[in-house]
Amino acid sequence: MRKTQLNTRFLLVVLAVMLSVAPIVSAAEEAVAESPLTPLGINAGLLFVHTFNFLLVAFLLTFLLWRPAVNFLDARAAKIQKGLEDAQQAAKARENAEQEAEQILAKARADVNKLMEEARQRGEELVKQAQAQARAEAEKIKSDARAEAEMQRNAELAGLRDKVIDISVAVAGRILGETIDSKKQAALVSDFFSKVPAEARNLGGKVEVISAMPLSEAEQKNAKSTLGAEDVVFSVDPAILGGVIVRSSDKIVDGSVRSGLSSLAARLN
């Protein structure tokens, strides 16, 4: 609205100027006869009027058309420039958003791969633990079964030993034709099954004593005293027939009947 008022005022000013020019034009026409251009066929008054009109029209065009057009073009150029800058910023923001999205996706993929790897490792660990537990349970079952079987076998051998003593007493009585003291016979049988070889005496460290029959507590105590070792383990192997085999960390002394019979067979051959 303010611009319209300015244009209106400007037109009024122009109209006033044109009205003020009219007397000047009349005066110019009166002075034509006196002008030196008249003999040349040039109307000085008209030349002045046309020149003034041209300048006035040029001024009006400049003020009413050229400047608004230039201002409009400048504003349009500024708007376009701002639009380009906004587009560049938007493109940059979109590029940054795409990069951030790609980084987020890469991180998510890495996290998924890490979780999958951890799950796989955990699964392998669980499988290994289950296998180890199963093997341990199986070994325990076998160990318990062996121990139970060994205990049962030792119990049967212990009962058999008493029968061996009775049979040996009866056989000796038949051969000698007289009754033999059962205590003496039992001592002979005990010596047969538990006698420690002289080479095994005073052994140190952990020692294992293998006998053909389970040894009584008294026989085990006597064997420990003869060996001179504190850590002694007793086991049974009927295949040695009699006597004992003493095994330490660095020495084995074989005093079994089986070993003696093998030596005797070798000498006879």
Secondary structure as the mmCIF struct_conf table of DSSP 4:
data_model
#
loop_
_struct_conf.conf_type_id
_struct_conf.id
_struct_conf.beg_label_comp_id
_struct_conf.beg_label_asym_id
_struct_conf.beg_label_seq_id
_struct_conf.end_label_comp_id
_struct_conf.end_label_asym_id
_struct_conf.end_label_seq_id
HELX_RH_AL_P HELX_RH_AL_P1 ARG A 2 GLU A 30
TURN_TY1_P TURN_TY1_P1 ALA A 31 GLU A 34
TURN_TY1_P TURN_TY1_P2 PRO A 36 LEU A 37
HELX_RH_3T_P HELX_RH_3T_P1 THR A 38 LEU A 40
TURN_TY1_P TURN_TY1_P3 GLY A 41 GLY A 41
HELX_RH_AL_P HELX_RH_AL_P2 ALA A 44 LEU A 61
HELX_RH_PI_P HELX_RH_PI_P1 THR A 62 TRP A 66
HELX_RH_AL_P HELX_RH_AL_P3 ARG A 67 LEU A 176
TURN_TY1_P TURN_TY1_P4 GLY A 177 GLY A 177
BEND BEND1 GLU A 178 GLU A 178
HELX_LH_PP_P HELX_LH_PP_P1 THR A 179 ASP A 181
HELX_RH_AL_P HELX_RH_AL_P4 SER A 182 SER A 194
HELX_LH_PP_P HELX_LH_PP_P2 LYS A 195 PRO A 197
HELX_RH_3T_P HELX_RH_3T_P2 ALA A 198 ALA A 200
TURN_TY1_P TURN_TY1_P5 ARG A 201 ASN A 202
BEND BEND2 GLY A 205 GLY A 205
STRN STRN1 LYS A 206 SER A 211
BEND BEND3 ALA A 212 MET A 213
HELX_LH_PP_P HELX_LH_PP_P3 PRO A 214 SER A 216
HELX_RH_AL_P HELX_RH_AL_P5 GLU A 217 LEU A 227
TURN_TY1_P TURN_TY1_P6 GLY A 228 GLY A 228
BEND BEND4 GLU A 230 GLU A 230
STRN STRN2 ASP A 231 VAL A 236
HELX_RH_3T_P HELX_RH_3T_P3 PRO A 238 ILE A 240
BEND BEND5 GLY A 242 GLY A 243
STRN STRN3 VAL A 244 ARG A 247
BEND BEND6 SER A 249 ASP A 250
STRN STRN4 ILE A 252 ASP A 254
HELX_RH_AL_P HELX_RH_AL_P6 VAL A 257 LEU A 268
#
